[in-house]
Amino acid sequence: MAHPRRISTGAAAIVGIAALALTACGGGSSNGAGGDGGNDGDGKTDCAGYEQYGDLSGETVTVYTSIVTPEDTPHIESYKPFEECTGAKIEYEGSRQFEAQLPVRIRAGNAPDIAYIPQPGLLQTLVTQNPGAVKAAGELANKNVDEYYNEAWKGYGSVDGTFYAVPVGANAKSFVWYSPSTFADNGYEVPETWDALMDLTKKIAADHGDDYVKPWCVGIESGPATGWPATDWLEDAMLRTVTPEEYDQWVTGDLAFNDAKVLTALNMVGDIVKNPDYVNGGLGGVQSIATAAFGEAGLPILEDACFLHRQASFFQANWPEDVKVAEDGDVFAFYLPSNGDDKPVLGGGEFAAAFSDRPAVQAFQAYLASPEWVNEKAKVSGPGWLSANSGLDPANLESPIDQLSFELLTDENTIFRFDASDLMPGEVGAGTFWTGMTEWIATDKDSQRVLDDIAASWPKS
């Protein structure tokens, strides 16, 4: 076949780690929609769902996050019904130095009332290093999370059995992006098992494979965080080869990083990403994966240079503006399948922790875990913001991929697990795990050696 035009990856991706965080947390502008405990259509808020919080007139709750202007606008807008119906005032502050400054403010006795915590690992650090500073979630926050969230989310907001932080945003990572029209033109069907996915990969290679066109396109370059997309590959493979309990043990170090079960999962990934017949469509050979910017790595799908790209729901922000992301559009995504009956889903999210147990603060933290807030937040956010709260009306999600993600995250058969590298000790999760996976691809380092080196870096205590 004739080769489509080649796509340059020399330029840095438009979105890097900062944009990754922002798309995961939210963004977009108000669309003025109403309903679901918010605007009732005549400019007034239906306050029935807010009576449980009581009269909070004269109270101020401070909120501190890493989300800055203009991405902070949907968050600020989403607080307005709470302010209107309770009388409380919410003071929002976003800072690019959030993770560095929050511990400083806690130690100085100047902690915010509420802070958005981007990873459970940071929550654990704050709780253990600042005894008594982070307050246990109140009764109503507990009730909302128990009622509206998969039980795994409460665990990720807890430290040593105490529940501190309610889920705020979410993202689903277990997706494969593709072109629905290209699939239709070639008679390909979305695979429903891992074996079927591998059969499809082989068929695409046989039908189209040459030096330029391949079944898969992959990119793990992300500046100082290069390698993190490869860790997601291994995490998804672990969820499809071990039990959820063993995945949890791997996260905590109770299942050694160089255990045979981890090697099995890594080799499962290698069957795709280290096979020159399968990668790296439109971008180069296997080694090009290490230098292909993650934000651009799926674009060869638009040129029929590759057919499959494993990346999270937030990758929707990386497609050109004129590309329609939908089941009948230019690109869409399907669930990365497993061979079992269960649906393991890898994901991430943010949590809201409280540093005061004043009634107004407890009420606002509970509001952030309520159907009223998630529906209001969905209506004022564009594509890219999502919650795993089952009280969310998916019709309020503007993006079809967000709707698909919500369906997965709230499916009763879903086994949700948080991104492992965000839970592991920092020197591993954001250190040797990233670099080890990069070396595995860039230098063809032996799989067992990679795992041995990562295992050796695990903190001794």
Secondary structure, DSSP 8 states (H G I E B T S, - for coil): ----------S--SS-HHHHHHHHH----------TTSB-SSS-B--GGGGGG---TT-EEEEEES--TTTTHHHHHHTHHHHHHH--EEEEEE-TTHHHHHHHHHHTT---SEEEES-HHHHHHHHHHSTTTSB---HHHHHHHHHHS-HHHHHHTEETTEE--EEEEEEE--EEEE-HHHHHHHT----SSHHHHHHHHHHHHHHH-SSS--SB----B-GGGTTHHHHHHHHHHHHTTS-HHHHHHHHHTSS-TTSHHHHHHHHHHHHHHT-TTTB-TTT-SGGGGGTSBTTTTTGGGGGTS-SBEE--GGGGGGS-TT--BSTTSSBEEEE---SSSSEEEEEEEEEEEES---HHHHHHHHHTTSHHHHHHHHHH--TT-----TTS-GGG---HHHHHHHHHHH-TTEEEEE-HHHHS-HHIIIIIHHHHHHHHHHS---HHHHHHHHHHTS---
